[in-house]
Amino acid sequence: MRAVVQRVTEASVLVEGEVVGAIDGPGLMVLLGVTHDDTAEKAAALAAKIWTLRILRDERSCSDENAPILAISQFTLYADTRKGRRPSWSAAAPGPVSEPLYDAFCAALENLGAKVERGRFGAQMDVSLINDGPVTLILDA
């Protein structure tokens, strides 16, 4: 499981012109990629790590500030670009595997007390954000 975590002052995701998820105020936007050997346990561990990461201002975490999280499924995080000019997506888990793990990740965050907004799995999405800092981290589980 791979996550790109960005500290944001606001973020939103639109599908066909409709806002399907948005946060306004300090929080995190998480792009989440799933690979073949990922599990619900890995999703829960990654959620706990992100919820308690001290990357908000003044070394605070989302759990300290009750800050919101926008989580978006992003299979392209597992692109392999080592050969040629066309990325290979073979390391990304297929939808029937990755969608339940994306849902498990979001549910684990909610179980920890997070307010979670979501993108729409498998949809063409327009993502907007204001990166605060900028602070961007890549986490592998």
RATA-V167146 format. One record per pair of residues at least 4 apart in sequence whose C-alpha atoms are under 6 Angstrom apart, sorted by sequence separation. I is the first residue (numbers start at 1). J is the second residue. If there is no record, write none. Layout:
i->I j->J
i->I j->J
//
This chain:
i->14 j->18
i->49 j->53
i->55 j->59
i->56 j->60
i->60 j->64
i->62 j->66
i->93 j->97
i->94 j->98
i->95 j->99
i->104 j->108
i->110 j->114
i->14 j->19
i->54 j->59
i->56 j->61
i->62 j->67
i->93 j->98
i->109 j->114
i->13 j->19
i->14 j->20
i->54 j->60
i->55 j->61
i->81 j->87
i->54 j->61
i->80 j->87
i->13 j->21
i->53 j->61
i->79 j->87
i->80 j->88
i->12 j->21
i->52 j->61
i->79 j->88
i->12 j->22
i->79 j->89
i->11 j->22
i->51 j->62
i->52 j->63
i->11 j->23
i->51 j->63
i->10 j->23
i->78 j->91
i->10 j->24
i->78 j->92
i->10 j->25
i->9 j->25
i->9 j->26
i->75 j->92
i->8 j->26
i->8 j->27
i->7 j->27
i->8 j->28
i->7 j->28
i->6 j->28
i->6 j->29
i->5 j->29
i->5 j->30
i->4 j->30
i->4 j->31
i->3 j->31
i->3 j->32
i->2 j->32
i->2 j->33
i->1 j->33
i->1 j->34
i->1 j->35
i->27 j->67
i->29 j->69
i->27 j->68
i->28 j->69
i->29 j->70
i->30 j->71
i->31 j->72
i->32 j->73
i->33 j->74
i->27 j->69
i->29 j->71
i->31 j->73
i->32 j->74
i->33 j->75
i->31 j->74
i->33 j->77
i->70 j->116
i->72 j->118
i->68 j->115
i->69 j->116
i->70 j->117
i->71 j->118
i->72 j->119
i->68 j->116
i->70 j->118
i->35 j->91
i->35 j->92
i->36 j->93
i->34 j->92
i->35 j->93
i->47 j->105
i->34 j->93
i->40 j->101
i->44 j->105
i->43 j->105
i->47 j->109
i->34 j->98
i->44 j->108
i->21 j->117
i->21 j->118
i->21 j->119
i->15 j->125
i->14 j->125
i->14 j->126
i->13 j->126
i->13 j->127
i->12 j->127
i->12 j->128
i->11 j->128
i->11 j->129
i->10 j->129
i->10 j->130
i->9 j->130
i->8 j->130
i->8 j->131
i->9 j->132
i->7 j->131
i->8 j->132
i->7 j->132
i->7 j->135
i->6 j->135
i->6 j->136
i->5 j->136
i->5 j->137
i->4 j->137
i->4 j->138
i->3 j->138
i->3 j->139
i->2 j->139
i->2 j->140
i->1 j->140
i->1 j->141
//
